[in-house]
Amino acid sequence: DGQTILFMEVSVASSFATYIGKTDASQPVRVGDFVPFELSPDGSRVLGLVQSTPNHLSIYPVGLGEPLALPEGSVAFSWASWLPDGKSVLAAGSEPGHGRRLYLQDLRGGPVRAISPEGVTFSWDAASPDGQWAVARSPDGNIALYPVGGGSPKPVPGVTREDEPI
């Protein structure tokens, strides 16, 4: 909304505190102890990373309420982003002994689902504005679009290995 700021404070002991504030200079409110990624599309929740073994994702309410830990498993997550509908999360992580890949977590239930092969690299905000695609560099170094709903990736014509999607 252009009036809300999500930020993190890091202490000397490398602990993280996440806050949400308004641009009107009012006092920020502490949301919790985690690494924040972003606000939900409706601004009511914060998607964040809880550093543990393995790292897992949680959703924190901006106001009152309890955090929602996303289904835990063997995936150690490193990054996540809301899809535009606010009902799913696109995330990156890896399982023990495997390379990093993109995953989809439907917040209405079910296990996390891999949507890319192992070995992809990506830029922040990897989801398309319509939430149907995720952009990442494939294991062979080319940039491709991975369908969030499943299926084969599509190469991006005209993009070189030197280009970086943002």
N, C-alpha and C positions, 0 to 999 in steps of 0.2 A: 504493500500500500504506500510505499515511499515514506512512511512515518514510523516504521518499526526497525529496530536494529538488533541483530542477534550477534553476540560476541562471547569470547572465551577469555578467561583470566588463567594464566599459568603461574603456579607458585614455584618457589625455589626447589621444592621437593618434587617437582614435575607432576603435581596434581592439577586437575583441570576443574574449573568452575564455569558453568555456562549461565549467561544472563540474557534477558531480553529487556529492551528499553525503547523509549519513544524519542523522537527527534525534538520534542518540546522541552528537553533538559530535565524532565522529571526523573526521579530516582529509578534506576534499573531494578528489575526483580530477578532474583536467583532462581533458575529453573532446576538445576541439579549439577552433579559432578560427572561430567562426561565431555567428550569432544563433539561439538555441534557441527552438523553438516548444513542443514537448512530448515526453514519453516515450511510447514505444509502449505499447499496451494491456498487453503482458506485461512491460514495464519493461526490456527488453533493448537497446533502441535509442532514439536521440534524433533527432527530425526537426528540421532546421534550415535556415537560409537562409545561403548563401554570397554575400557581396556582391561582385559582379563585373559584367561587362557582357555580357549582362544578368544580373541576380540569378538564381541557380538554387538548387534544393533538393537537399539531401543527407541521407543517413541515416548516423548515426554509431553504432558499437557502444558500449555502456556499458563493456564489457571490452575484451579483445584483438580485433583485427581491423581491416580497412581500411574507410574510409567508402565508401558507395555513392552516387555522383552519379546523380540521377534523369535520365532522358533529357533531354538538352539540346535546345533548339530556340530559337525566337525569342520565347518567352514570358518576360517579366520578372516574376518572382513577388514578392509582397509579404507573403504570409501562407499558412500551411498547417496542416492538422490531420489526425491519423490518423482513419480510420474504425474503428469498433469491432472489426472482424475483424483489424486489423493488416496486411491485405494490400493496402490501397488508401489513398491520400492525397487529401483534398479540399484544393484550393488556390485562391488568388485571384491574378490577375495580368493582364497585358495584353500584347498583341503591338504592335509598332511601328505607330503611327498609329491604334490602336484603343482603345476604352474597356475598363475593367476588367470581368472576368467570372470566373465560377467554373469550375474545371477539375477533372477526376478523373484521377489517375494510378494505374493498376494496377501494383503492384510486381512482378508476375509477368512483366511485359513489355508492350510496345506503346507507342504514342505517347500523349502527354497528350491528353485529350478535353474539349472545352468542354461544360458542362452548363447554361449560362445564356446569355442574350443579353448583349451589351455594355451597360455602363452600370449594372450592379447595384452596390449597396452592401450591406454585411453587418456583422454583429457577430462577435466572436470566438466560437469554438465553434459554427460554423454548421451542423454535422451533427446530425441527430436521433440519439437514443441507439441506434436500431436500424441506423443507417447507410444508410437508404433514401432520406433526404430531406436537402436543404440549404435553410436559410431565408435569404432575402435580400430586400432592398428592390428591387423591379423598377425599370426605368428610369422608369416613370411615377410612382414614389414609393410604390406599394402594397407591402405585405409578401406574399410568395408562397413556396410550397414548390416547390423544383425537384427532380424525381426524379433521384437519382444514377445510376440505370440507364438514363436517357434518357426522353424523352417531354415532354409539355406541363406547364408549371407549374400549380399549384393555388393560387388565392387563399386567404388565411386569413380565414374569416368572423369578424366582430366586432372585427377589429383596425383601428385608425385610423392615419392618417399620423403622429400624434403618438406612437404606441407604438413601442418599440424592443425587438426580440427579444433575449434574453440566454440 
